[in-house]
Amino acid sequence: MRQKNLDLILIMVAVIVNILGAVFSFIPHFIVISAAMPIVLFIPGYLLCEVIFQKRMLSIYHRIAFSLALSVAVVILSGFALNLLPTGLNTVAWTVLLDVFNTVFCCVGFLLRHRTRAKSRGVGKFKFTVRDYILLALAVLVIAFSFEYSFNSILHQPGLGYTQLWMLPSQTDRNSWTINLGMQSEEAATRQYKLIVMVNGKPLKTWSSISLTPKGLWKQQVPLTAGNADKIDASAQLYLVDAPQVVYREVHVTLQRK
């Protein structure tokens, strides 16, 4: 019986939708999830079954069970592999790895089907149908687009730098504390910061321009008195001077009389 390639074409369509969903934010979320779930949980194992058991007829129940189990194995091994690479475990790496894996095994499954079909007919020529050309073109586009997307994502990914912020209280007497503030830069370049200390939602002290070089350290002590309150909520909000509307780091502490 002539074996159709409709399932392989549908797999390629799901792969393309998955890539487009990772690149373009306007694609509805439910469409992206609908394409991503089978790509992670079913398709890798289904394609491996197609390649491994290509000459043996599996029942639908065995094929589903093998597909699910092998898909989980592929995802686990892929996670171990990505963890060893410099890129680590991130959305870009997962998208590229699984989509390239599915595309490659989709092509292998297509070639094995075509060869088996040719042998069963006793035909020596390797002929492509229109549907086969469509499948091959989709596979080539997916591989090319995946590598282009991964290269661009790596080149334009944000830096790995960060800034530490801490606020440690020490009580001097029943009504007074000393707030020990500190910042340390692990950024790739010198950054300018704005720091605001809040007490019960109201600004207590502000530093409008703090400059830190990479590995630079800044410390300051702020005295605080409870007055008639039994509890004080203190916080420190750190902003980048070039992004004053976005809180870059924030710490909170609750002080109570003893």
Residue pairs with C-beta under 8 A, 6 or more apart in sequence:
2 117
3 113
3 116
3 117
5 110
5 113
5 131
5 132
5 135
6 131
7 46
8 106
8 109
8 110
8 135
9 131
9 134
9 135
9 138
11 43
11 46
11 47
11 102
11 106
12 103
12 106
12 135
12 138
12 139
12 142
13 138
14 35
14 38
14 39
14 43
15 35
15 39
15 99
15 102
15 103
15 106
15 142
16 138
16 141
16 142
17 27
17 31
17 32
17 35
18 32
18 35
18 36
18 39
18 95
18 98
18 99
19 95
19 99
19 142
19 145
19 146
19 149
20 27
21 27
21 31
21 32
21 35
21 36
22 32
22 91
22 92
22 95
22 149
23 149
39 98
39 99
39 102
40 71
40 75
40 98
41 68
41 71
41 72
41 75
42 67
42 68
42 71
43 67
43 71
43 102
44 70
44 71
44 74
44 75
44 98
44 101
44 102
44 105
45 66
45 67
45 68
45 69
45 70
45 71
45 72
45 73
45 74
46 63
46 67
46 71
47 102
47 105
47 106
47 108
47 109
48 66
48 67
48 70
48 74
48 105
49 58
49 63
49 66
49 67
49 70
50 105
50 109
50 112
51 105
51 108
51 109
51 112
53 66
54 109
54 112
54 113
54 116
55 116
58 66
74 101
75 98
78 94
78 97
78 98
78 101
79 89
81 97
82 88
82 89
82 93
82 94
82 97
83 89
85 93
87 93
87 154
92 149
92 150
92 153
92 154
92 157
93 150
95 146
95 149
96 146
96 147
96 149
96 150
99 142
99 146
100 142
100 143
100 146
100 147
103 139
103 142
103 143
103 146
104 143
106 135
106 139
107 136
107 139
110 132
110 135
110 136
110 139
114 126
114 128
114 132
118 124
118 125
118 126
118 127
128 136
159 187
159 188
160 188
161 185
161 186
161 187
161 188
161 189
161 214
162 186
162 187
163 183
163 184
163 185
163 186
163 187
163 191
163 193
163 212
163 238
163 248
163 249
164 182
164 183
164 184
164 185
164 186
164 249
165 182
165 183
165 236
165 238
165 249
165 250
165 251
166 180
166 181
166 182
166 183
166 251
167 179
167 180
167 181
167 182
167 234
167 235
167 236
167 251
167 253
168 179
168 180
168 182
169 177
169 178
169 179
169 180
169 224
169 234
169 253
169 255
170 177
170 178
170 180
171 177
171 255
171 258
172 178
172 223
174 257
174 258
175 225
175 226
175 227
175 257
176 223
176 224
176 225
176 226
177 223
177 224
177 225
177 226
177 232
177 255
178 221
178 222
178 223
178 224
179 197
179 221
179 222
179 223
179 224
179 234
179 253
180 219
180 221
181 195
181 197
181 219
181 220
181 221
181 222
181 236
182 217
182 218
182 219
182 220
183 193
183 195
183 210
183 212
183 217
183 218
183 219
183 238
184 212
184 215
184 216
184 217
184 218
185 191
185 212
185 213
185 214
185 215
185 216
185 217
186 214
186 215
187 212
187 214
188 214
189 214
190 211
190 212
190 213
190 214
190 216
191 211
191 212
191 240
191 241
192 209
192 210
192 211
192 240
192 241
192 242
193 207
193 209
193 210
193 211
193 212
193 238
193 239
193 240
193 241
193 248
194 206
194 207
194 208
194 209
194 210
194 238
194 239
194 240
194 241
194 244
195 206
195 207
195 210
195 236
195 237
195 238
195 239
196 203
196 205
196 206
196 207
196 236
196 237
196 239
197 203
197 204
197 205
197 206
197 222
197 234
197 235
197 236
198 204
198 234
198 235
198 236
198 237
199 224
199 232
199 233
199 234
200 229
200 232
200 233
201 233
204 222
204 224
204 234
205 222
207 220
209 241
210 218
212 218
224 232
224 234
224 255
226 232
226 255
226 257
230 256
230 257
231 254
231 255
231 256
231 257
232 254
232 255
232 256
233 252
233 253
233 254
233 255
234 252
234 253
234 254
234 255
235 250
235 251
235 252
235 253
236 250
236 251
237 247
237 249
237 250
238 247
238 248
238 249
238 250
239 245
239 246
239 247
239 248
240 246
240 248
